[in-house]
Amino acid sequence: MAKQALKTDSLGNIDIDYYIQVAHQQRSEYVAELGSALKAKIKGLFSAQPTKLSPSH
């Protein structure tokens, strides 16, 4: 992982508001991906598949 300089505000302090905003964005993206994966998993459980009939019977 490459080292990255911290973002600072006009006074030279670490820009906490910026990092909170980034964290909210990342969490929103993760929750959206998690929701989509869960939806696909549930949909897969309830999908109806036709039965395979043997032509020999």
N, C-alpha and C positions, 0 to 999 in steps of 0.2 A: 504494500500500500504506500503510495507516495505521500510525503508530508505536504500539508497544505497550510498556507498562512491563514490565521484567524481573521475574520472580517471584523473590523472595528468601526465605531461610530466617529463622529466629528471630534470628540474629546479624547479619542485614543483608547476608549474602553471597548471590551468585547461587546459586539452588537447582539445582545441577548434576544431582542425582538426578532431579528432576522433568523436566528437559529430556531426559535419557537415556530416561526412561520414555516420554515423548511421541514421541521418535524411534523407539523400538522399536515402538510402536503404529502409527505412520505407515508404517514399513517393512513390518510384518506385513500391513497393509491393501493396500499396493502389491504385495507378492509374491502375495497372494491374487488380486488383480485380474489380475495378469500370468499366473498359472497358469490362471485361468478363460479368459482370452483365448487362450492357447496351446492349451488343451484344445479350445476351439471351432474354432480354426484347423485342428488336426490332424483333428478329427472331420469337418470340411468337406472335407478332402482325400480322405478315405476313404469318403465317403457315395456310395452307388450311386444313379445316376440312370438311369431307364429310357431305352432308346434310342427315338428318334422314328422311327417307320416311316412311310414315305410311302404314302398310300392309292392312289397311281397305279401302284404296282408290283405 
